[in-house]
């Protein structure tokens, strides 16, 4: 995700790179809807103590949804 953000700005005029960047952005958004990301968010917050994992590649709405889903996971 970090490399994608850099490529988006560094190679703004390169159509092939921007096509790849657009694909990675779609892939990241798709992944954010998967349970594994909710579990990762839960681990970042509860195991690592990180109250605000920085995920700049997701919209605020997607981050809020991910956080809500991570909070509703069953605890072991």
Secondary structure, 3 states (H helix, E strand, C coil): CHHHHHHHHHCCCCHHHHHHHHHHHHHHHHHHCCHHHHHHHHHHHHCCCCCCCCCCCCCHHHHHHHHHHHHCCCCC
